[in-house]
């Protein structure tokens, strides 16, 4: 709850998780802690105001919004409540270190 209400701006690629409601998607990035072989995806749920079909999997987007807390898949978790989304080109370096 410490982050609830905070403004966020994040970019990443879209993942459509089948267990999420139809007005949600995941914004994801690959994180590397040592080398490319240990890269793993990290995603945050995004609550949309429009249809998620406008954002196919692997589309790069920038999301602005506020953090809220929701129960998704029977788990209480932080979610970005989107106030704005725009499609962006894939960055030159798509990884976080």
RABEL-V583059 format. One record per pair of residues at least 4 apart in sequence whose C-alpha atoms are under 7 Angstrom apart, sorted by sequence separation. I is the first residue (numbers start at 0). J is the second residue. D is the distance in Angstrom with one decimal. If there is no record, write none. Layout:
i:I j:J d:D
i:I j:J d:D
This chain:
i:19 j:23 d:6.0
i:31 j:35 d:6.2
i:33 j:37 d:6.6
i:54 j:58 d:6.2
i:70 j:74 d:5.1
i:71 j:75 d:6.4
i:89 j:93 d:6.9
i:19 j:24 d:7.0
i:32 j:37 d:6.9
i:70 j:75 d:4.2
i:31 j:37 d:6.2
i:69 j:75 d:5.6
i:70 j:76 d:6.2
i:31 j:38 d:4.6
i:68 j:75 d:6.7
i:69 j:76 d:5.7
i:16 j:24 d:6.6
i:30 j:38 d:5.4
i:31 j:39 d:6.8
i:68 j:76 d:5.5
i:69 j:77 d:6.5
i:15 j:24 d:5.3
i:29 j:38 d:5.9
i:30 j:39 d:5.5
i:68 j:77 d:4.6
i:69 j:78 d:6.6
i:14 j:24 d:6.2
i:15 j:25 d:6.3
i:29 j:39 d:5.3
i:30 j:40 d:6.2
i:67 j:77 d:5.7
i:68 j:78 d:5.9
i:13 j:24 d:6.8
i:14 j:25 d:5.0
i:29 j:40 d:4.3
i:30 j:41 d:6.8
i:66 j:77 d:6.4
i:67 j:78 d:5.3
i:13 j:25 d:5.8
i:14 j:26 d:6.4
i:28 j:40 d:5.6
i:29 j:41 d:6.1
i:66 j:78 d:5.7
i:67 j:79 d:6.2
i:13 j:26 d:5.0
i:14 j:27 d:6.8
i:27 j:40 d:6.4
i:28 j:41 d:5.5
i:66 j:79 d:4.7
i:67 j:80 d:6.4
i:12 j:26 d:5.5
i:13 j:27 d:6.3
i:27 j:41 d:5.4
i:28 j:42 d:6.6
i:65 j:79 d:5.7
i:66 j:80 d:6.0
i:11 j:26 d:5.4
i:12 j:27 d:5.2
i:27 j:42 d:4.0
i:64 j:79 d:6.1
i:65 j:80 d:5.3
i:11 j:27 d:5.0
i:12 j:28 d:6.5
i:26 j:42 d:5.3
i:27 j:43 d:6.5
i:64 j:80 d:5.4
i:65 j:81 d:6.8
i:11 j:28 d:5.4
i:25 j:42 d:5.6
i:26 j:43 d:5.4
i:64 j:81 d:4.3
i:25 j:43 d:5.3
i:26 j:44 d:6.5
i:63 j:81 d:5.7
i:64 j:82 d:4.7
i:25 j:44 d:4.4
i:26 j:45 d:6.8
i:62 j:81 d:6.3
i:63 j:82 d:5.8
i:64 j:83 d:6.6
i:24 j:44 d:5.7
i:25 j:45 d:5.8
i:63 j:83 d:5.1
i:23 j:44 d:6.6
i:24 j:45 d:5.4
i:62 j:83 d:5.9
i:63 j:84 d:6.4
i:23 j:45 d:5.4
i:24 j:46 d:7.0
i:62 j:84 d:4.6
i:23 j:46 d:4.6
i:61 j:84 d:5.6
i:62 j:85 d:6.8
i:22 j:46 d:6.0
i:23 j:47 d:5.7
i:60 j:84 d:6.6
i:61 j:85 d:5.4
i:22 j:47 d:5.3
i:60 j:85 d:5.5
i:61 j:86 d:6.4
i:60 j:86 d:4.3
i:61 j:87 d:6.6
i:24 j:51 d:6.8
i:59 j:86 d:5.9
i:60 j:87 d:5.2
i:22 j:50 d:6.3
i:23 j:51 d:6.8
i:59 j:87 d:5.4
i:22 j:51 d:6.1
i:59 j:88 d:6.2
i:21 j:51 d:6.8
i:59 j:89 d:5.8
i:46 j:78 d:6.8
i:45 j:78 d:5.6
i:46 j:79 d:6.1
i:47 j:80 d:6.7
i:44 j:78 d:5.1
i:45 j:79 d:4.6
i:46 j:80 d:4.8
i:47 j:81 d:5.7
i:43 j:78 d:6.6
i:44 j:79 d:6.3
i:45 j:80 d:5.9
i:46 j:81 d:5.9
i:45 j:81 d:6.5
i:13 j:54 d:6.9
i:15 j:56 d:6.0
i:13 j:55 d:6.8
i:14 j:56 d:5.0
i:13 j:56 d:4.9
i:14 j:57 d:6.4
i:13 j:57 d:5.0
i:12 j:57 d:5.1
i:13 j:58 d:5.4
i:12 j:58 d:5.3
i:13 j:59 d:6.4
i:12 j:59 d:4.2
i:11 j:59 d:5.5
i:12 j:60 d:6.1
i:11 j:60 d:5.8
i:10 j:60 d:5.6
i:11 j:61 d:6.7
i:10 j:61 d:4.2
i:9 j:61 d:5.7
i:10 j:62 d:6.2
i:19 j:71 d:6.9
i:9 j:62 d:5.4
i:8 j:62 d:5.6
i:9 j:63 d:6.7
i:18 j:72 d:6.6
i:8 j:63 d:4.4
i:7 j:63 d:5.6
i:8 j:64 d:6.7
i:7 j:64 d:5.5
i:6 j:64 d:5.7
i:7 j:65 d:5.8
i:6 j:65 d:4.4
i:5 j:65 d:5.4
i:6 j:66 d:6.5
i:4 j:65 d:5.5
i:5 j:66 d:5.5
i:4 j:66 d:5.2
i:3 j:66 d:4.9
i:4 j:67 d:6.1
i:31 j:94 d:6.7
i:2 j:66 d:6.3
i:3 j:67 d:4.8
i:30 j:94 d:5.7
i:31 j:95 d:6.1
i:32 j:96 d:5.8
i:3 j:68 d:6.4
i:28 j:93 d:7.0
i:29 j:94 d:5.1
i:30 j:95 d:4.7
i:31 j:96 d:4.9
i:28 j:94 d:6.4
i:29 j:95 d:6.3
i:30 j:96 d:5.8
